[in-house]
Amino acid sequence: MNIHPFRVTPFVFGVLFLLVAAGWTALEYDVMTGAQLRLAGPIALIVIGLIGVALTFRRRT
């Protein structure tokens, strides 16, 4: 079995898709209001971006 290299682009789009699906589900089931989701969306993207920056600077062995 071959181990394939990790590809960042499909991973990022997969995470974005999951965020959109989670937001839609939260609105559909009245877990969050539209105003709360408008605040939570950018916060989630900023946190994911910070994680990406931290992983970029991690030490590679």
N, C-alpha and C positions, 0 to 999 in steps of 0.2 A: 504494500500500500504506500503510495507516494504522499508525502506531506507537502501541501501547497503553501506558498508564501502568503502572509497576511496582506490583504489589499485594503487600503484605507478608504478609498472612495466608495465602494459598495457598503462598507461598514457605516460610514457617515450618513449615506442616504437611507440605510436601514434604520438607523437611530432616528433620523428626521421623520421617517414614515411612522415609526412607533410613537413619536411625540404627537404627530397629527392625529393618529388613531386614538391615543389616550385623551387628547383634548376633545375630540368629537364625542367619545364615550362619556367623558365628564359632563359635557353639555347635555347630551341625550338623557342621561339618568339624573340630572339636576344635582350633581355633586358639586359643581362650580357654576357661578354665573358668568356671563360674558365678560364683565368687568374683571372678575378674578382671573379668568383665563387669559385676558389681555395682559395681565401682570405676570402670570405664571409662565407664559410662553417665552418671553424674552429672558426671564430669570433662568429657565431651564437651558436655553441656548448659551447663555453666558457661562453657566456652570460647566456645560459640556465643552465649551471652548477652553476654559481654564484647565480642565482635565487634559485636553489635547495638548495644550502648551506644556503642561507639567510632564506629560509623557514624551514630548519632543526633547526636553532637556534631560531626561533620565539617562543614566549611564548605560551604555551598550556594552555587552560583553560578548 
